Every structure is written in C-alpha cells, then in structure tokens.
Amino acid sequence: MKKLVIAAILALTACASPTQAPIKSAEGSLQPESASSAAQTGTLTQSDLEARALSGQKTAQELNKQSVYFDYNSSDIKPEYTKVIEEQAGYMKSHPVDTVTLLGNTDERGSDEFNLALGESRANSVRKMMVVLGIPLSKFKIISYGSQKPRLACHNESCWKENRRVDFVHSN
C-alpha cells in the first residue's frame, strides 16, 4: 500500500511543472507556487481566478465594485449589507498587507458641510464593523466626498438611493 501511495505522489509530482510546485500557505494549506507569485506581483492567471471562484473568495477588483448603501440622513448599516462587510473583512484577513480606503458618499440634499460629515460618518460606521470583525484601525483610510461624486445624476429617489453609499478601494 505504501508503495502505491509513493508511486502516485511521484507520478503527480512528475506531471507538475516547476512553477506549479506546491507550497504551504500561511493557513497551512497547499497551493501552487504560481498563486503565491501572483499574489506578490498582483497579477492573476486564469487558473488563479478559477480557483478563487471555486473557493468563493473574491478578488480585490471584485471587492472594489461593492458598496454599502444607507437610508436618507442615516449612517446606520442595514442588515442586508453585513455580508458585504464580512466579505471585505475576510479578504483583508487573508491579505495582511492590504489596506482599504472607505469612500463616504451622500445624495445631493443638504449643505456641503452636512454631506461631508454624513459621508464621513457612514465610512466610520463601516470601519467600526470591520474593526469588530478583527481588522486593525491602521488598515483604513477614510475619505468623505459628500455629494461631490454621485453614481447617478438624476434628481429623484431612484438616483439618491444609489448615491448614499460607502465604496471600497483596496490596495497593497
């Protein structure tokens, strides 16, 4: 039986290219060396993307497209956005050199001063939840745009609800 297992390991090792040699990740699981190099250089191969899709882990580019939306004049996080924040925190835990800029936004109603303060308050609410999830304060930068960077430019509730948000920008 031992000879069969050893033969199978040798056969698999012989088939692997030198750049695909398994290495141990920080979590202790085996992964291809190319995934490690890709993580260090910031480039992902098609197989890296497929592996991440299978594991359910999103890329930084996918996470940068996520937003947390808020009710009018509120910085309270709605329950439906806790999963988004948990995904963001999970990514940061598995990428310790990553930092995130939280961009607070508001709709056009209200004074510039009020909207800048509300945008900052919204970003701080997201940061607080991520800190509770184990992300250090040093990993965050907060910018409030207030109403200066609307996602949609029309002047009704369907647009305003898209503009009341916090966006994520990951960098490493």
URZI-V50118 format. One record per pair of residues at least 4 apart in sequence whose ideal C-beta (glycine too) atoms are under 8 Angstrom apart, sorted by the first residue. I is the first residue (numbers start at 1). J is the second residue. Records with the same first field share a line. If there is no record, write none. Layout:
# URZI-V50118
I=J, J
This chain:
# URZI-V50118
1=5
2=6
3=7
4=8
5=9
6=10
7=11
8=12
9=13
10=14
11=15
12=16
16=20, 21, 22
19=32, 33, 34, 37
20=32, 33, 34
21=32, 33
22=30, 31, 32, 33
23=30, 31, 32, 33, 36
24=28, 29, 30, 31
25=29, 30, 31, 36
27=94
31=35, 36
32=36, 47
33=37
34=38, 45, 47, 48
35=39, 48, 51
36=40
37=41
38=42, 43, 44, 45, 48
39=95
42=172
44=48, 49, 52, 59
45=49
46=50
47=51
48=52
49=53, 59
50=54
51=55
52=57, 58, 59
57=90, 91, 94
58=62, 63, 87, 91
59=63
60=64, 91, 95, 98, 170, 172
61=65
62=66
63=87, 88, 91, 168, 170
64=167, 168, 169, 170
66=84, 87, 88, 167, 168
67=84, 165, 166, 167, 168
68=77, 78, 81, 84, 85, 122, 126, 165, 166
69=78, 81, 161, 162, 164, 165
70=74, 75, 76, 77, 78, 122, 164, 165, 166
71=76, 78, 164
72=107, 109, 160, 164
73=110, 118
75=118, 121, 122, 124, 125
76=125
77=81, 82, 85, 125, 126, 129
81=85
82=86, 129
83=87
84=88
85=89, 126, 129, 130, 133
86=90, 133
87=91
88=92, 100, 130, 168
89=93, 130, 133, 134, 135
90=94
91=95, 98, 170
92=96, 98, 100, 130, 135, 139, 170
93=134, 135
95=172
97=172
98=139, 170, 171, 172
99=139, 140, 141, 170, 171, 172
100=130, 139, 140, 141, 168, 169, 170, 171
101=140, 141, 142, 143, 168, 169, 171
102=123, 126, 127, 140, 141, 142, 143, 166, 167, 168
103=119, 123, 143, 144, 145, 149, 166, 167, 168, 169
104=118, 119, 120, 121, 122, 123, 124, 142, 143, 144, 145, 146, 166
105=119, 122, 144, 145, 146, 147, 149, 150, 151, 163, 164, 165, 166, 167
106=110, 115, 118, 119, 122, 146, 147, 163, 164
107=147, 150, 159, 160, 161, 163, 164
108=115, 147, 150, 155, 160, 163
109=147, 160
110=114, 115, 118, 147
111=115
112=116, 146, 147
113=117
114=118
115=119, 146, 147
116=120, 144, 145, 146
117=121, 144
118=122, 144, 146
119=123, 144, 145, 146
120=124, 142, 144
121=125
122=126, 164, 165, 166
123=127, 142, 143, 144, 166
124=128, 142
125=129, 166
126=130, 166
127=131, 137, 140, 142
128=132
129=133
130=135, 140
131=135, 136, 137
135=139, 140
145=149
147=163
150=159, 162, 163
151=159, 162, 163, 165
152=158, 159, 162, 163
153=159
154=158, 159
155=159
156=160
157=161
158=162
159=163
160=164
